[in-house]
Every structure is written in C-alpha cells, then in structure tokens.
Amino acid sequence: MPQGNYEPLIPLVTPKQHQMATGGFEYTFNANHNLVMEGVFTKNDINTFSPHDSYNDQGYGYKLKSLNKSYLQKDTNDKVPVKMIYNLNYEYLQQNFTQVERFRSIEFQRDWNRPYVDAINTDQHIGSVEVELKKQTVTA
C-alpha cells in the first residue's frame, strides 16, 4: 500500500549518440565561374536502448554557393572592360538537424534575436544574392 508523497526511484541515465558527417565539393566551370556545395547529416539519439520516438533522430542540411565573374562589355570610349561579379548563396537546414558546435557567427544570433543554444523548430531556408559592377582602371 503506497503511503506518502514520494516513491523510491533511481533514474536510469541512458546512453546517447550524437554523430555528424559532412562532405562537399567545388567545381570550376571556367576561370570566371565556380560552384561550391556542402552537405551535412546528423544523428542525435537521446536513448540508444529504445527505438521508441526515433523518428526525429536524423537530420540534414546543405549549402550551395555560386561565384561568377563575367565581362559584360568593353566601354566604347576608353576600351575598358566592365565586369559583373555576382554570388548566389542558399542554405537549407531540416527541422531535425542538431548541431554539434556553433557553425554560424555570433552576430547571426544577435541580428536575428536567437538564443545561443537554439533548437530548430521548423525547416530553415536562407538565401542571398550579391551583385557588383566593376569598371577596371586603366594605368598609363
């Protein structure tokens, strides 16, 4: 017959598994254009004894980056080439991705008002485009 408000319990500390595998490549189309891709796979099993609730243990993400420096045209008066430089960046993190260490700069958390140790609640998509027009200077 139970009596009192407490039970004599000893909590079991479960073995945990936290793994991360990354890979990437860079491909150069020509001297003015290259493509970089990185991918990551993570596994965070908080109880390796039990297969229960293991549907959210695995997560992934990837990053694409394209850099292009192309000559648009030559100026008719000065015969100076005009160069257009553009970068395309895209990053995707799945909801179940778990980081081992911080991989973004501290300014990212400050700028977006995120906690330092942050769980990902939804899929994250981050994209950016940078464009620069540059006219070469002529030295005499």
Buried (B, 14 or more C-beta within 10 A) or exposed (E): EEEEEEEEEEEEEEEEEEEBEEEEEEEEEEEEEBBBBBBBBBBBBBBEEEEEEEEEBBBBBBBBBBBBBEEEEEEEEEEEEEBBBBBBBBBBBBEBBBBEEEEEEEEEBEEEEEEEEEEBEEEEEEEEEEEEEEEEEEEE
